[in-house]
Amino acid sequence: PILRALDTGGGSAAFVDTRRIARDRMTVIAREAFATLRRLERPAQRLALPPEMAAEVDALIARDFVVEHDGLLLSLATIPGASIHDANAPGALEYAEA
């Protein structure tokens, strides 16, 4: 089961939802909601979000696209091309071959 974004290239984003809790198998959301999901790939507090993103949160929670736990919001969507790990970020772990 997965909640996966599809590249539509337009003013909206489409999601295929094969999870048991899915309300619809295909959902189209506005770019503002998609931007909010991208922002919430990493946990964030609601108050830390820009107002236009904070306005999208309740609708995304109602669709089970975002979860709120211990005051943090997190996207449940899989977005191709998105990365939660930036190897160039300060403090990133370095891996060495043995």
N, CA, C and O atoms as a GROMACS GRO file, in nm:
protein
  392
    1PRO      N    1   0.083  -0.120   0.000
    1PRO     CA    2   0.000   0.000   0.000
    1PRO      C    3   0.087   0.125   0.000
    1PRO      O    4   0.189   0.132   0.069
    2ILE      N    5   0.046   0.223  -0.079
    2ILE     CA    6   0.128   0.343  -0.093
    2ILE      C    7   0.041   0.463  -0.131
    2ILE      O    8  -0.063   0.449  -0.195
    3LEU      N    9   0.087   0.580  -0.090
    3LEU     CA   10   0.030   0.708  -0.130
    3LEU      C   11   0.139   0.775  -0.212
    3LEU      O   12   0.237   0.825  -0.156
    4ARG      N   13   0.124   0.776  -0.344
    4ARG     CA   14   0.233   0.817  -0.434
    4ARG      C   15   0.188   0.930  -0.526
    4ARG      O   16   0.081   0.926  -0.586
    5ALA      N   17   0.275   1.030  -0.537
    5ALA     CA   18   0.249   1.143  -0.626
    5ALA      C   19   0.280   1.105  -0.770
    5ALA      O   20   0.374   1.029  -0.797
    6LEU      N   21   0.200   1.158  -0.861
    6LEU     CA   22   0.225   1.142  -1.005
    6LEU      C   23   0.258   1.279  -1.062
    6LEU      O   24   0.197   1.378  -1.023
    7ASP      N   25   0.353   1.286  -1.151
    7ASP     CA   26   0.390   1.412  -1.214
    7ASP      C   27   0.285   1.448  -1.317
    7ASP      O   28   0.270   1.380  -1.418
    8THR      N   29   0.212   1.556  -1.292
    8THR     CA   30   0.110   1.601  -1.386
    8THR      C   31   0.158   1.720  -1.467
    8THR      O   32   0.104   1.748  -1.574
    9GLY      N   33   0.260   1.791  -1.417
    9GLY     CA   34   0.315   1.904  -1.489
    9GLY      C   35   0.224   2.024  -1.501
    9GLY      O   36   0.258   2.120  -1.570
   10GLY      N   37   0.109   2.022  -1.436
   10GLY     CA   38   0.016   2.134  -1.447
   10GLY      C   39   0.004   2.211  -1.318
   10GLY      O   40   0.098   2.216  -1.238
   11GLY      N   41  -0.111   2.271  -1.298
   11GLY     CA   42  -0.136   2.351  -1.179
   11GLY      C   43  -0.184   2.270  -1.061
   11GLY      O   44  -0.227   2.327  -0.960
   12SER      N   45  -0.177   2.138  -1.071
   12SER     CA   46  -0.221   2.052  -0.962
   12SER      C   47  -0.130   1.930  -0.957
   12SER      O   48  -0.044   1.911  -1.043
   13ALA      N   49  -0.151   1.848  -0.856
   13ALA     CA   50  -0.075   1.724  -0.842
   13ALA      C   51  -0.172   1.609  -0.820
   13ALA      O   52  -0.274   1.626  -0.752
   14ALA      N   53  -0.143   1.494  -0.876
   14ALA     CA   54  -0.229   1.377  -0.861
   14ALA      C   55  -0.160   1.274  -0.772
   14ALA      O   56  -0.037   1.261  -0.774
   15PHE      N   57  -0.239   1.203  -0.693
   15PHE     CA   58  -0.188   1.099  -0.605
   15PHE      C   59  -0.266   0.971  -0.625
   15PHE      O   60  -0.389   0.972  -0.633
   16VAL      N   61  -0.194   0.862  -0.634
   16VAL     CA   62  -0.253   0.729  -0.634
   16VAL      C   63  -0.244   0.679  -0.490
   16VAL      O   64  -0.137   0.683  -0.430
   17ASP      N   65  -0.355   0.632  -0.437
   17ASP     CA   66  -0.360   0.587  -0.298
   17ASP      C   67  -0.412   0.445  -0.292
   17ASP      O   68  -0.531   0.420  -0.313
   18THR      N   69  -0.324   0.351  -0.262
   18THR     CA   70  -0.363   0.210  -0.254
   18THR      C   71  -0.371   0.162  -0.109
   18THR      O   72  -0.384   0.042  -0.083
   19ARG      N   73  -0.365   0.255  -0.016
   19ARG     CA   74  -0.374   0.218   0.126
   19ARG      C   75  -0.517   0.178   0.162
   19ARG      O   76  -0.612   0.220   0.097
   20ARG      N   77  -0.531   0.096   0.263
   20ARG     CA   78  -0.663   0.052   0.306
   20ARG      C   79  -0.749   0.168   0.354
   20ARG      O   80  -0.871   0.164   0.342
   21ILE      N   81  -0.687   0.273   0.407
   21ILE     CA   82  -0.761   0.389   0.457
   21ILE      C   83  -0.794   0.491   0.349
   21ILE      O   84  -0.851   0.596   0.378
   22ALA      N   85  -0.758   0.462   0.225
   22ALA     CA   86  -0.780   0.557   0.116
   22ALA      C   87  -0.927   0.589   0.100
   22ALA      O   88  -1.012   0.500   0.101
   23ARG      N   89  -0.956   0.717   0.084
   23ARG     CA   90  -1.093   0.760   0.056
   23ARG      C   91  -1.122   0.747  -0.093
   23ARG      O   92  -1.232   0.712  -0.134
   24ASP      N   93  -1.020   0.776  -0.174
   24ASP     CA   94  -1.028   0.765  -0.320
   24ASP      C   95  -0.898   0.705  -0.369
   24ASP      O   96  -0.792   0.728  -0.310
   25ARG      N   97  -0.904   0.629  -0.476
   25ARG     CA   98  -0.782   0.569  -0.533
   25ARG      C   99  -0.697   0.672  -0.607
   25ARG      O  100  -0.575   0.657  -0.617
   26MET      N  101  -0.760   0.776  -0.658
   26MET     CA  102  -0.688   0.884  -0.727
   26MET      C  103  -0.741   1.016  -0.672
   26MET      O  104  -0.862   1.038  -0.667
   27THR      N  105  -0.649   1.102  -0.632
   27THR     CA  106  -0.686   1.233  -0.578
   27THR      C  107  -0.602   1.340  -0.645
   27THR      O  108  -0.481   1.323  -0.661
   28VAL      N  109  -0.664   1.447  -0.684
   28VAL     CA  110  -0.594   1.562  -0.740
   28VAL      C  111  -0.600   1.672  -0.636
   28VAL      O  112  -0.706   1.705  -0.585
   29ILE      N  113  -0.482   1.730  -0.606
   29ILE     CA  114  -0.476   1.839  -0.510
   29ILE      C  115  -0.411   1.960  -0.575
   29ILE      O  116  -0.338   1.948  -0.673
   30ALA      N  117  -0.439   2.077  -0.520
   30ALA     CA  118  -0.383   2.202  -0.571
   30ALA      C  119  -0.234   2.209  -0.543
   30ALA      O  120  -0.183   2.141  -0.453
   31ARG      N  121  -0.165   2.290  -0.620
   31ARG     CA  122  -0.020   2.308  -0.603
   31ARG      C  123   0.016   2.352  -0.461
   31ARG      O  124   0.120   2.310  -0.409
   32GLU      N  125  -0.068   2.435  -0.398
   32GLU     CA  126  -0.039   2.481  -0.262
   32GLU      C  127  -0.036   2.362  -0.165
   32GLU      O  128   0.049   2.356  -0.077
   33ALA      N  129  -0.130   2.270  -0.180
   33ALA     CA  130  -0.133   2.152  -0.095
   33ALA      C  131  -0.013   2.062  -0.123
   33ALA      O  132   0.045   2.004  -0.031
   34PHE      N  133   0.025   2.051  -0.251
   34PHE     CA  134   0.141   1.971  -0.288
   34PHE      C  135   0.268   2.031  -0.227
   34PHE      O  136   0.354   1.958  -0.177
   35ALA      N  137   0.281   2.163  -0.233
   35ALA     CA  138   0.397   2.230  -0.173
   35ALA      C  139   0.403   2.203  -0.023
   35ALA      O  140   0.511   2.187   0.034
   36THR      N  141   0.287   2.198   0.041
   36THR     CA  142   0.282   2.168   0.184
   36THR      C  143   0.329   2.026   0.210
   36THR      O  144   0.405   2.002   0.305
   37LEU      N  145   0.286   1.930   0.129
   37LEU     CA  146   0.333   1.792   0.145
   37LEU      C  147   0.484   1.783   0.128
   37LEU      O  148   0.552   1.713   0.203
   38ARG      N  149   0.538   1.854   0.029
   38ARG     CA  150   0.683   1.856   0.009
   38ARG      C  151   0.753   1.911   0.132
   38ARG      O  152   0.855   1.857   0.175
   39ARG      N  153   0.700   2.018   0.189
   39ARG     CA  154   0.760   2.080   0.308
   39ARG      C  155   0.756   1.984   0.426
   39ARG      O  156   0.846   1.984   0.510
   40LEU      N  157   0.651   1.902   0.433
   40LEU     CA  158   0.633   1.812   0.548
   40LEU      C  159   0.697   1.676   0.527
   40LEU      O  160   0.664   1.581   0.598
   41GLU      N  161   0.788   1.664   0.431
   41GLU     CA  162   0.866   1.541   0.418
   41GLU      C  163   0.954   1.524   0.541
   41GLU      O  164   0.995   1.413   0.575
   42ARG      N  165   0.983   1.634   0.606
   42ARG     CA  166   1.052   1.633   0.734
   42ARG      C  167   0.956   1.689   0.837
   42ARG      O  168   0.880   1.781   0.806
   43PRO      N  169   0.955   1.635   0.958
   43PRO     CA  170   0.860   1.683   1.059
   43PRO      C  171   0.874   1.834   1.083
   43PRO      O  172   0.984   1.889   1.082
   44ALA      N  173   0.760   1.898   1.103
   44ALA     CA  174   0.758   2.042   1.129
   44ALA      C  175   0.641   2.076   1.221
   44ALA      O  176   0.537   2.009   1.218
   45GLN      N  177   0.658   2.178   1.300
   45GLN     CA  178   0.547   2.228   1.380
   45GLN      C  179   0.458   2.315   1.293
   45GLN      O  180   0.506   2.383   1.202
   46ARG      N  181   0.331   2.313   1.321
   46ARG     CA  182   0.235   2.392   1.243
   46ARG      C  183   0.271   2.540   1.244
   46ARG      O  184   0.263   2.607   1.141
   47LEU      N  185   0.311   2.591   1.360
   47LEU     CA  186   0.342   2.733   1.372
   47LEU      C  187   0.468   2.772   1.294
   47LEU      O  188   0.490   2.890   1.268
   48ALA      N  189   0.550   2.675   1.258
   48ALA     CA  190   0.672   2.702   1.182
   48ALA      C  191   0.644   2.712   1.031
   48ALA      O  192   0.731   2.754   0.955
   49LEU      N  193   0.524   2.675   0.990
   49LEU     CA  194   0.489   2.679   0.848
   49LEU      C  195   0.446   2.819   0.807
   49LEU      O  196   0.388   2.891   0.887
   50PRO      N  197   0.473   2.857   0.683
   50PRO     CA  198   0.418   2.982   0.632
   50PRO      C  199   0.264   2.974   0.635
   50PRO      O  200   0.209   2.865   0.623
   51PRO      N  201   0.196   3.087   0.651
   51PRO     CA  202   0.049   3.086   0.662
   51PRO      C  203  -0.022   3.012   0.549
   51PRO      O  204  -0.122   2.944   0.573
   52GLU      N  205   0.028   3.026   0.425
   52GLU     CA  206  -0.039   2.961   0.312
   52GLU      C  207  -0.028   2.809   0.322
   52GLU      O  208  -0.117   2.738   0.275
   53MET      N  209   0.079   2.758   0.381
   53MET     CA  210   0.093   2.613   0.401
   53MET      C  211   0.011   2.567   0.521
   53MET      O  212  -0.053   2.462   0.517
   54ALA      N  213   0.014   2.644   0.628
   54ALA     CA  214  -0.063   2.610   0.747
   54ALA      C  215  -0.212   2.599   0.714
   54ALA      O  216  -0.284   2.519   0.774
   55ALA      N  217  -0.258   2.679   0.619
   55ALA     CA  218  -0.398   2.676   0.577
   55ALA      C  219  -0.436   2.544   0.510
   55ALA      O  220  -0.554   2.508   0.507
   56GLU      N  221  -0.339   2.472   0.456
   56GLU     CA  222  -0.365   2.345   0.386
   56GLU      C  223  -0.364   2.224   0.479
   56GLU      O  224  -0.416   2.118   0.443
   57VAL      N  225  -0.308   2.238   0.598
   57VAL     CA  226  -0.280   2.124   0.686
   57VAL      C  227  -0.404   2.045   0.725
   57VAL      O  228  -0.405   1.923   0.713
   58ASP      N  229  -0.509   2.112   0.771
   58ASP     CA  230  -0.628   2.039   0.818
   58ASP      C  231  -0.690   1.953   0.709
   58ASP      O  232  -0.733   1.841   0.736
   59ALA      N  233  -0.696   2.005   0.588
   59ALA     CA  234  -0.751   1.926   0.476
   59ALA      C  235  -0.663   1.805   0.446
   59ALA      O  236  -0.714   1.698   0.415
   60LEU      N  237  -0.531   1.821   0.456
   60LEU     CA  238  -0.440   1.709   0.430
   60LEU      C  239  -0.448   1.604   0.540
   60LEU      O  240  -0.438   1.484   0.514
   61ILE      N  241  -0.467   1.648   0.663
   61ILE     CA  242  -0.487   1.553   0.774
   61ILE      C  243  -0.619   1.478   0.754
   61ILE      O  244  -0.624   1.357   0.774
   62ALA      N  245  -0.724   1.549   0.715
   62ALA     CA  246  -0.855   1.486   0.694
   62ALA      C  247  -0.850   1.379   0.586
   62ALA      O  248  -0.926   1.282   0.592
   63ARG      N  249  -0.762   1.394   0.486
   63ARG     CA  250  -0.747   1.295   0.378
   63ARG      C  251  -0.647   1.186   0.414
   63ARG      O  252  -0.623   1.095   0.335
   64ASP      N  253  -0.588   1.195   0.534
   64ASP     CA  254  -0.484   1.101   0.578
   64ASP      C  255  -0.358   1.110   0.492
   64ASP      O  256  -0.288   1.010   0.472
   65PHE      N  257  -0.329   1.230   0.441
   65PHE     CA  258  -0.206   1.254   0.367
   65PHE      C  259  -0.096   1.304   0.461
   65PHE      O  260   0.022   1.294   0.431
   66VAL      N  261  -0.137   1.358   0.577
   66VAL     CA  262  -0.045   1.410   0.678
   66VAL      C  263  -0.091   1.357   0.813
   66VAL      O  264  -0.210   1.342   0.839
   67VAL      N  265   0.007   1.330   0.899
   67VAL     CA  266  -0.021   1.288   1.036
   67VAL      C  267   0.037   1.393   1.130
   67VAL      O  268   0.142   1.451   1.104
   68GLU      N  269  -0.034   1.415   1.241
   68GLU     CA  270   0.014   1.506   1.344
   68GLU      C  271   0.035   1.424   1.471
   68GLU      O  272  -0.056   1.356   1.518
   69HIS      N  273   0.156   1.431   1.526
   69HIS     CA  274   0.190   1.353   1.645
   69HIS      C  275   0.286   1.435   1.732
   69HIS      O  276   0.387   1.486   1.683
   70ASP      N  277   0.254   1.446   1.859
   70ASP     CA  278   0.338   1.520   1.953
   70ASP      C  279   0.372   1.659   1.903
   70ASP      O  280   0.485   1.707   1.920
   71GLY      N  281   0.275   1.725   1.841
   71GLY     CA  282   0.294   1.861   1.795
   71GLY      C  283   0.369   1.875   1.664
   71GLY      O  284   0.395   1.987   1.619
   72LEU      N  285   0.403   1.763   1.601
   72LEU     CA  286   0.475   1.767   1.474
   72LEU      C  287   0.387   1.713   1.362
   72LEU      O  288   0.307   1.622   1.383
   73LEU      N  289   0.403   1.770   1.244
   73LEU     CA  290   0.332   1.726   1.125
   73LEU      C  291   0.429   1.653   1.034
   73LEU      O  292   0.547   1.689   1.026
   74LEU      N  293   0.381   1.548   0.966
   74LEU     CA  294   0.465   1.472   0.875
   74LEU      C  295   0.382   1.420   0.759
   74LEU      O  296   0.273   1.365   0.779
   75SER      N  297   0.432   1.437   0.638
   75SER     CA  298   0.365   1.386   0.518
   75SER      C  299   0.377   1.234   0.513
   75SER      O  300   0.482   1.178   0.547
   76LEU      N  301   0.271   1.168   0.470
   76LEU     CA  302   0.271   1.023   0.450
   76LEU      C  303   0.288   0.987   0.302
   76LEU      O  304   0.287   0.870   0.266
   77ALA      N  305   0.304   1.088   0.218
   77ALA     CA  306   0.310   1.067   0.074
   77ALA      C  307   0.451   1.033   0.027
   77ALA      O  308   0.550   1.080   0.082
   78THR      N  309   0.457   0.949  -0.075
   78THR     CA  310   0.581   0.920  -0.145
   78THR      C  311   0.584   1.011  -0.267
   78THR      O  312   0.495   1.006  -0.352
   79ILE      N  313   0.689   1.093  -0.276
   79ILE     CA  314   0.699   1.189  -0.385
   79ILE      C  315   0.827   1.158  -0.462
   79ILE      O  316   0.936   1.184  -0.413
   80PRO      N  317   0.815   1.102  -0.582
   80PRO     CA  318   0.934   1.067  -0.660
   80PRO      C  319   1.025   1.189  -0.680
   80PRO      O  320   0.978   1.300  -0.707
   81GLY      N  321   1.153   1.164  -0.668
   81GLY     CA  322   1.249   1.271  -0.684
   81GLY      C  323   1.275   1.350  -0.558
   81GLY      O  324   1.368   1.430  -0.553
   82ALA      N  325   1.194   1.330  -0.458
   82ALA     CA  326   1.215   1.399  -0.331
   82ALA      C  327   1.315   1.321  -0.249
   82ALA      O  328   1.321   1.198  -0.257
   83SER      N  329   1.391   1.391  -0.172
   83SER     CA  330   1.493   1.326  -0.090
   83SER      C  331   1.490   1.382   0.050
   83SER      O  332   1.488   1.503   0.069
   84ILE      N  333   1.491   1.294   0.148
   84ILE     CA  334   1.497   1.341   0.286
   84ILE      C  335   1.640   1.342   0.335
   84ILE      O  336   1.666   1.385   0.448
   85HIS      N  337   1.734   1.296   0.254
   85HIS     CA  338   1.874   1.296   0.293
   85HIS      C  339   1.954   1.380   0.194
   85HIS      O  340   1.950   1.356   0.074
   86ASP      N  341   2.025   1.478   0.247
   86ASP     CA  342   2.111   1.561   0.164
   86ASP      C  343   2.254   1.537   0.209
   86ASP      O  344   2.294   1.581   0.316
   87ALA      N  345   2.329   1.468   0.128
   87ALA     CA  346   2.465   1.432   0.164
   87ALA      C  347   2.553   1.555   0.183
   87ALA      O  348   2.658   1.546   0.247
   88ASN      N  349   2.514   1.669   0.129
   88ASN     CA  350   2.594   1.790   0.141
   88ASN      C  351   2.550   1.879   0.257
   88ASN      O  352   2.609   1.984   0.282
   89ALA      N  353   2.447   1.836   0.328
   89ALA     CA  354   2.396   1.917   0.439
   89ALA      C  355   2.496   1.918   0.555
   89ALA      O  356   2.566   1.819   0.577
   90PRO      N  357   2.504   2.029   0.628
   90PRO     CA  358   2.592   2.032   0.745
   90PRO      C  359   2.553   1.922   0.842
   90PRO      O  360   2.434   1.903   0.871
   91GLY      N  361   2.649   1.850   0.892
   91GLY     CA  362   2.624   1.743   0.987
   91GLY      C  363   2.584   1.611   0.924
   91GLY      O  364   2.556   1.516   0.996
   92ALA      N  365   2.582   1.604   0.791
   92ALA     CA  366   2.546   1.478   0.724
   92ALA      C  367   2.651   1.372   0.756
   92ALA      O  368   2.770   1.401   0.768
   93LEU      N  369   2.606   1.250   0.769
   93LEU     CA  370   2.698   1.140   0.797
   93LEU      C  371   2.777   1.104   0.673
   93LEU      O  372   2.726   1.110   0.562
   94GLU      N  373   2.900   1.069   0.693
   94GLU     CA  374   2.983   1.023   0.583
   94GLU      C  375   3.004   0.873   0.599
   94GLU      O  376   3.026   0.825   0.710
   95TYR      N  377   2.997   0.799   0.491
   95TYR     CA  378   3.015   0.656   0.492
   95TYR      C  379   3.144   0.620   0.423
   95TYR      O  380   3.175   0.673   0.316
   96ALA      N  381   3.218   0.530   0.483
   96ALA     CA  382   3.344   0.486   0.424
   96ALA      C  383   3.334   0.337   0.400
   96ALA      O  384   3.273   0.264   0.478
   97GLU      N  385   3.393   0.293   0.292
   97GLU     CA  386   3.396   0.149   0.263
   97GLU      C  387   3.500   0.084   0.351
   97GLU      O  388   3.607   0.140   0.375
   98ALA      N  389   3.468  -0.035   0.399
   98ALA     CA  390   3.562  -0.106   0.488
   98ALA      C  391   3.669  -0.176   0.408
   98ALA      O  392   3.756  -0.241   0.466
   0.00000   0.00000   0.00000
